[in-house]
Amino acid sequence: MVRTMSLLRALISTARMVRHTPLLADELVPDNAVLLDAPDERLGPALVAAALGDHEPAAKLLATTRGAAEWEHRDRYTVRLASFALSRDEWLADWLARAPHDPDALLVRAELAVRRAWQSPARAERLRETGPLIAAAAEAAPDDPVPWRIALDHARGTRAPHTAFEALWEQAVRRSARHYGCHVSALTYLSAHGYGSHRECFDFAEQAAEDAPMGSTAQALPLTAAFAYLLSGDTSCVRPERIDEAADRAIALSAACPTADPWPAETRNLLVHVLLARGRWTEALAEFRRIGPYATSFPWASVSDDPLGRFLDARDGVRLEVAAMIPLRGRAGHRASRGHYA
């Protein structure tokens, strides 16, 4: 009898998947329309120009973010430009040759040097060599917190003691009290993978989120702590409720942002990853709809060498899970439109 009931449930679940899965794809962009790490409308032209050897659009973009104190945008654009320069840095070399004291060129140079050092087998030694480059970027733009975020990453890689990290942290938050990148660097340092514990990591992230206004990117910090915890494989020291609460904060943040927008895409991709780990399928499907075509390497590259493929597989898997939950007589598209799956 038990075997019969188990088989019956399996047959019903399969029937639901077959019937409802195609309907649940109605509000998802097709696989061939999904983009990996697509730049926004400001960064895109700078990357295209850099590919052609022209640094001017990148210089103007970063100068604009510096002048307007757009620190979150400045940090993200610096990371993307340095990532591009990992394989093609002629435009950056030309920029530095023409303007060796330009604070924006020095910032990209420092980020690039740290990224290259992190990839080296002799990481600690290579990172120590980048110290003067970070200092030069910080001195060139005294109000900019981004060089201090780079310094925090550098300190983590060189295994700096708590006192040294705290001194850098003080300099960073003095320039921007809620700078997201600096907080993420501190979270990584505090995690069990770094120099603290996962409980400390959650405490820090939750307090930062509490102190930040609604709609601030800092609301996603507990989600970052949850991801680091789940990725570690040690799931015994933090209550599951804290992970769900972190996801709930991020869901509220995502709901306040425009749908299918590249700016919140990384937070939404990270949110989906955590929701999948918690088996929250309907909420994950809603986030995939909000993501639209904007897949991001993080967090999928942390679990796969093919981040885009992993994103698409996860999206298909969520559709199957949600379809299996819908009664055979239900209409997936109708119910989703009423908010059950959106």
N, C-alpha and C positions, 0 to 999 in steps of 0.2 A: 504493500500500500504506500509506504514511504517513497519507494522508487517510482511508483506511478505518479504520485503527486509532484515529485521533482521533475519528472519528464514532462508532465502537463505544464508546469510553470515555464520550463525551457521552451516548449512549443509555442506557448502564448507570447512569451517575450520575443521570440524570433518573428512571429507573425506581426507583432506590433512594430518591430524594427522595419520589416519589409514594407509595411503599409505607410508608416509615418515619416521615415527618414527622408525621402525625396521632398516632402512638403516642408520640412524644417530647413531645407536649403534655400527656400525662396528669398529670405532676407540676408543671405550671405553672398558675398561677391564670389564669382567663379574662381577656381584654383589658379587659372592662368592669368587672373587679374591681380593676384596678391603680389606685393612688392616687399622686398627685404631691405630694411634700413633706408627707406626712401627719405630724402631730405625735404625740408619744408621749402616754401617759395623764396625764402631769403638765402638759405644755404645752397640750394641747387645751382644757381648761376655761378656762385663762387667756386664750387667744385668743378663745374664744366670748364670754367676759365682756367683753373689750376691744371686741369688735364691738358690744356693747350699751352701751358707754360706761362700763363698770365696771373700774377699774384694780386693785381689791383682790386678786383672785386672782393677777394678775401680780406685785404687790408681795409677797404671801406666798410665791410660788414663788421669786423671786429672793432674798428674805431667808433662805429655807431653804437655798438653795445657798451663800449667803455664810456663814451660821452653821456649816454642815457642811463648809466648804472644798471643796465640789464644783465645782472650777474648770472642768472640762471641760463639765459640764452648764450651769453658769452662763454660760459663753461662748456655747454653742450656743443657749440660751434667749434670751439678750440679742440675738443676731443675728436670731432669728426674730421676736421682739417688735418690734425696730426695723424689720425688713422689713415687718411688718404696718402699722407706724405711718407708713411712707412714703406710704400712700394714706389712712390713717385715724388721725389722731393726737390726736383730741379727748380720748380717755381718758388719754393721756400728759400733755397740757396740764393736765387736771384734777388728775392725780396731782402734778405739779410745783407747781401752785398751792396744793394742800393741804399738801404736804410738800416745800418747796423745797430742803431740805438732805438729803433721803433719798438715801443712796448708790446705791440700786438705780435710782431714778428718774433720777439724774444719769448713771448708767452707760448706760441706754437712750438718754437724750438725746444723749450723746456719740457713741454708735454711729450713731444716726439722723443726726446732723449730718454725720458723716464720709461716710456712705453718700450723702446728698444732694449733698455737695460732689463726690464722685467722679462723679456723674452730670451735673455741670454742665460746660458748655463752658469755663468759666473755673475749671477744677478746682484748679489750684495756688493761685490767689487765694482761692477759697472754703475750701480746706482750711486755709490759714493762719488764717482767721477762727475755725476750730473749736478751735484750740489751747487757749484758756482753758477750754473745756467739758471737754476731756480732762483737763486739770490738775485741775479741780474734782472730777471723778469719782475720780481717783487719790488726791486728798487726803481725800476722804470715806471711803475704804476702803483704808487703808494696806497691808493684807496681800493685797489682791486683785490677781492678775496680769492680769485682763481689761482694765482701763484701759490697761495697758502694751502689750497686744496691739493695742488701738485706736491707741495712740501709734505703734507700729511701722508699722501701715498708713498712718497719717497721714504719717510720715516718708518712706515710700516714695513717696507721692503728691506730696510737696513736694520730692522729689529731694534729700533730706538727704544730706550727705556721710557716708562710712564712719564717721568718728569719732562723729558724732551718733547714727547708728544703733546703733553698738556700745554707747554709753552707755545708750540705752534698753533694749537687749537685756540688759545687765547688771542693770538694775532688774527686768526681767521675770523672768529666771531666778532671781533672788534670792528671788522670791516663790513660784515654782513651777518647779523645774528642768526638768521634762519637759512643761510645758504645750503641748498640741498646737497650739493656735491661734497661739501666739507662734512656734513652730517653722515653721509654714506661712508666716507672714508673712516670717520670715527667709529661708526657701527662695525665696520669690518675689523678694525683694530680691537674692538671690545668683544667680538664674537669668540667662541671657543677655538675657532681656527686661528685667531690672532693671539691676544694677550689677556683676555678676560674670560667671560663665560656667556652662554646664551641668555641666561637670566639677566645679566648686566646689560646685554645688548638690547633685550626687550624693554627693560626699565628705561634705558636712555632714549630709545625710539618712541616709546609711549609718552614720556614726559615732553619730548620735543613736539610731538603731535598735539598734545594738550595745550602747549603754550602757543601754538601757531593758529592763525585765523582759519576759519573754514574756507575751503577752496585753495589753500596753500599746498604746494607740492610736498611740504613736510608731513601732510596727512598720510603720505604713502610710506613714511619711514618704518612704522611697525610691520608693514608688508615686506620690506626689505629684510628686516630682522627675521621674519617668519621664513622667508626663502632661504636665508643662510642656515637657519636651524634645520629645515627640511633637507637641504642639500648635504648637511653634515652626516646624516644617517643616524644621529643620536637623538631619538625622539622620546627620551625618558625624563628630561629635566624641565620641560615647559608644558603647562597645561594646554590641552587642545583648544580650550576656550580662548586662549590668548591669540592663537593663530586665526580662529574664526573672527574674533574682534578686529584683528588687523585687516582681514579681508573685508569686513563690513565697512571700515573706515575708507578703504580704497574704492569700494563700490560707490560710496557716496561721493567721493572725489570724481570718479569716472562719470557718474551721472550728471555732474555739474559742468562737464566739458563737452565740446561739440563732438558729435558722432563722426567717425571716419576722418579724424584729424591727426596729422603726424606728431603734433607736440605731445599729447598724452599717450601716444602709442606704446612706448616702452613700459609705462606704469600699467597699462591695460594688459599687455602681454605677460608681465610678471604676475598680475592679479589672476589671470586665467591659469597660470601654472600652479599657483597656490590653491585656487578653487578646485582644480583637478585632483590635487593631492588630498583634499578634504572630501572628495566625492560630491561636490556641490554642482551637479551637472547643469541644472536649468540656469543658474546664475552664470556659469561659465559660458553657456550658449549666448546669453544676453551680452556678455562682454565681447565675444567673438563678433557679434553684430555691430557693437560699438567700435571695434577695432577697424572694421571695414577691410581695406586692402593693405593695411600697414602692419606687417609682421616685422619684428625686430630680432636681431641676433641674440640679445639678452632678453630672456634667460635661456632660450632654447639651445644656444651653443654650449651651455654648461652641462647639458645632458646628451648632446648629439653632435656629430661632426657635420651634420646637414641640418642647420637650424630652420631653413624654410620647409624642408620635408617634414621635420618634426612638428612644426606649427600646423601644417596641413593635416598630418596624421592625427594630431590632438583634436583638431576641429572636427574631423570625420568621426572620431571616437565619441566626442560629446554628442553629436547628432544621434548616434546609435543609442547612447545611454538614455537620452531624453525620449527618443522614439519608443524605447522599450517601456517607458513609464506611462505612456498615453494609452487609455483604454481603446480597445479595438474599434469601438463605435464613436470615439472622439475624433475631432478634426483638428489636426495639429496646427494648421495655419490660423484657424478661427480662434483657438484657445490662446495661441501665442499673441494674437493681436489684442486680447483682453488682459494681457499682462502676466499670464502664468509662466511664460517662457521668455519674457523680455524685461 
